[in-house]
Amino acid sequence: MGEGFIKGIYEALRASPQWDETLFILTFDEHGGFADHVPPPEGIPPGDNLTYTEEAGDGKPATFHFDRLGIRVPTVLISPWV
């Protein structure tokens, strides 16, 4: 269903007179939460050393130290110019 929807949008854009001036940005959430088969690279922690703690689904505290980059988000750029 989702692939057919995207195909319909793409075909409508291609048929449009504005296609030569269009950039179709397709981004989607495939990670489904905090799991990823590749851990994010280390980031440079901010100088204030702040942390953020929230209650996880199991009731235990989950703390984020802002020392990692975020998850990867797949994005496709579609255009005559790309």
C-alpha angles and dihedrals in degrees: 000000000000094000091051090050092052091046090054092052092047093050091048091051092047091051092049121101086229093061092106089060098041134107114190110200113197115188127165143180108243099150095076096208131320099340122101129155090227117053114229115256121258115270131205107266117231118256094245094068092219121166132197121217126190133168111261124219091267091056095252122121117261115199127198116200099191091238097118134063118243131264122289116261115199113231131178123196113206120187142117085253098055 
